[in-house]
Amino acid sequence: MNSQIPVTTLNDGMKVPMLGFGTYTMNGNQGAQGIHHAIDAGYRLIDSAYNYENEGTVGEAVRRSSVPREQLMITSKLPGRYHSYDKALITIQESLYRAQLDYYDFYLIHWPNPKQEMYAEAWQALIDAKRWGLIRSIGVCNFLPEHIERLKKETGVLPSINQIELHPYFNQEEQRMFHEEHHIATQSWSPLARAKNILGEEVLQEIARAHNKSISQVVLRWQYQLGSIAIPRSSSHERQCENMAIFDFSLSETEMSKIASLTRADGRLKDQDPAEYEEF
């Protein structure tokens, strides 16, 4: 595992880097090349999803890389239309076939889709797929505490990770506290929010100048000090390297608080409330 990026140990014993690489909208040859560059830059945790339609692209990047497969940690996610037990198992296998991988390091339920009331059934499929060696670690995305409590009640198994929307405009303090109490790792999607908005924040500009860092580096450092595993995406090799250069400085408690103060009650980027939103 890349020594530049610190690691944390999950509740199932898996060790995972505290910074990963997102691949949403990275498809085809251009996407494979961008992901390949990210691996070369030092990323070892690569995030994808069935619904991104790029599992094959990620697999191709893995094959192009000189980094051994066992040193990489590849994630994919189960879409809502396949929450029934049998469909979930088939979809996990299809994910592996698409990527031409023997196993996924992480497989997550992408959204709970609570109106369908089938996420616990999907969770049991992930538990069994892990037992059969198709997945090394299982988790969820966008699950609220009540959804996670149901998983625990019905199966006795807690997720290793919950990947949630987390950025300066929506810092998810209560959700993060729940994760900490239950030893679930927090992972951040859209960790930099919308770049054009973030870049204009005076608070972030001031902190960036004080540390001679970019605003993106400051926000990713904030994520790291919160204890969250951010998965920023960039097709630019220069930006990929820049996003990794966050472990040589620290933010003060005052600076952390100033960034946290940017949060808003309506801070979600697309108003995707997991209590209502459904993704298929």
Helices and strands as residue ranges (DSSP letters): E 7-9, E 15-17, E 21-22, H 28-41, E 45-47, G 50-52, H 55-64, G 69-71, E 73-78, G 80-82, H 85-99, E 104-109, H 119-131, E 135-141, H 145-155, E 161-165, H 173-181, E 185-189, H 195-198, H 202-211, H 215-226, E 229-230, H 237-244, H 253-260
